[in-house]
Amino acid sequence: MTADAADRCSSPIDALASSCRQRLWIRTPGRARLSYRRAADSFEQTTAKLSGGPWTLHQLRHSALTHAAETGANTSTQLAFSGHTSVASLAKYARVSPQALARWQQARDPAARRP
């Protein structure tokens, strides 16, 4: 990916999606689906070119669960989304930032809701 392409993207994930689309998600007739190992290798190779990279698919999983938690997904939803069966294992993945926690608390502050 060129620097211009990275500049046009609003986030590293957008940049990754635009650069990987041809390699990862478009199936060629007569070929098997992409294996996890091949997807992981391709993801790491592509993200190595981005600022802060390379990233792994496992890190992407952590990010997805954290963002879901920060945007209000409840525990039951996160357990279903992640495939975890215990809250303890889910807690290792979804790490809400102090800023997201402050936003959540502020939205629920009774004093802030008074006119």
C-alpha positions as CSV (number, residue, x, y, z in Angstrom):
1,M,0.0,0.0,0.0
2,T,1.3,3.5,-0.8
3,A,1.5,6.3,1.7
4,D,-1.2,8.1,-0.2
5,A,-3.6,5.1,0.2
6,A,-2.9,5.0,4.0
7,D,-3.5,8.8,4.2
8,R,-6.9,8.5,2.5
9,C,-8.1,5.9,5.1
10,S,-9.7,7.0,8.3
11,S,-8.1,4.2,10.4
12,P,-5.5,1.4,10.1
13,I,-8.3,-1.1,9.8
14,D,-9.8,0.8,6.8
15,A,-6.3,0.8,5.2
16,L,-5.9,-2.8,5.9
17,A,-9.4,-3.7,4.4
18,S,-8.7,-1.8,1.2
19,S,-5.2,-3.3,0.7
20,C,-6.2,-6.9,1.7
21,R,-9.6,-7.2,-0.1
22,Q,-8.1,-8.7,-3.2
23,R,-5.9,-11.2,-1.4
24,L,-8.2,-12.3,1.4
25,W,-11.9,-12.0,0.7
26,I,-12.5,-12.5,-3.1
27,R,-12.7,-16.2,-3.8
28,T,-11.4,-17.7,-7.0
29,P,-13.6,-20.3,-8.5
30,G,-12.4,-23.8,-8.0
31,R,-10.1,-22.9,-5.0
32,A,-10.6,-23.8,-1.4
33,R,-11.5,-21.2,1.2
34,L,-8.7,-19.3,2.9
35,S,-7.2,-21.2,5.9
36,Y,-6.8,-19.4,9.2
37,R,-3.0,-19.8,9.0
38,R,-2.9,-18.2,5.6
39,A,-5.2,-15.4,6.6
40,A,-3.1,-14.8,9.7
41,D,0.1,-14.6,7.7
42,S,-1.4,-12.3,5.1
43,F,-2.9,-10.1,7.9
44,E,0.5,-9.8,9.6
45,Q,2.3,-9.1,6.3
46,T,-0.1,-6.3,5.4
47,T,-0.2,-4.7,8.8
48,A,3.6,-4.6,9.0
49,K,3.4,-1.8,6.4
50,L,1.1,0.3,8.6
51,S,2.0,2.6,11.5
52,G,2.0,0.5,14.7
53,G,2.0,-2.8,12.9
54,P,2.4,-5.6,12.5
55,W,-0.8,-6.9,14.2
56,T,-2.2,-10.4,14.6
57,L,-5.7,-11.7,14.1
58,H,-5.7,-12.4,17.8
59,Q,-5.0,-8.7,18.5
60,L,-7.9,-7.9,16.1
61,R,-10.1,-10.1,18.2
62,H,-9.1,-8.2,21.4
63,S,-9.9,-4.9,19.7
64,A,-13.3,-6.1,18.4
65,L,-14.4,-7.2,21.8
66,T,-13.0,-4.1,23.5
67,H,-14.8,-1.8,21.0
68,A,-18.0,-3.7,21.5
69,A,-17.7,-3.2,25.3
70,E,-16.9,0.5,24.9
71,T,-20.0,1.0,22.7
72,G,-22.3,-0.6,25.2
73,A,-22.5,-4.3,24.3
74,N,-23.6,-6.1,27.5
75,T,-21.9,-9.2,28.9
76,S,-24.4,-11.7,27.4
77,T,-23.9,-10.2,24.0
78,Q,-20.2,-10.2,24.3
79,L,-20.1,-13.9,25.4
80,A,-22.2,-14.9,22.4
81,F,-20.1,-12.7,20.0
82,S,-16.8,-14.1,21.3
83,G,-17.8,-17.7,21.9
84,H,-16.6,-17.6,25.4
85,T,-18.5,-19.5,28.1
86,S,-17.1,-17.6,31.2
87,V,-17.0,-14.0,32.1
88,A,-13.5,-14.5,33.4
89,S,-12.2,-15.5,30.0
90,L,-14.1,-12.7,28.4
91,A,-12.5,-10.2,30.8
92,K,-9.1,-11.0,29.3
93,Y,-10.3,-9.7,25.9
94,A,-12.5,-6.8,26.6
95,R,-10.5,-4.1,28.3
96,V,-12.5,-0.9,28.5
97,S,-10.4,2.3,28.5
98,P,-10.6,4.8,31.3
99,Q,-12.0,7.4,28.8
100,A,-14.8,5.0,27.7
101,L,-15.6,4.2,31.3
102,A,-15.8,7.9,32.1
103,R,-18.2,8.5,29.1
104,W,-20.4,5.6,30.2
105,Q,-20.5,7.0,33.8
106,Q,-21.3,10.5,32.6
107,A,-24.2,9.3,30.4
108,R,-25.7,7.6,33.5
109,D,-25.1,10.4,36.0
110,P,-28.5,11.5,37.5
111,A,-27.2,15.0,38.0
112,A,-26.3,15.3,34.3
113,R,-29.8,14.3,33.3
114,R,-31.5,17.1,35.3
115,P,-32.6,20.1,33.3
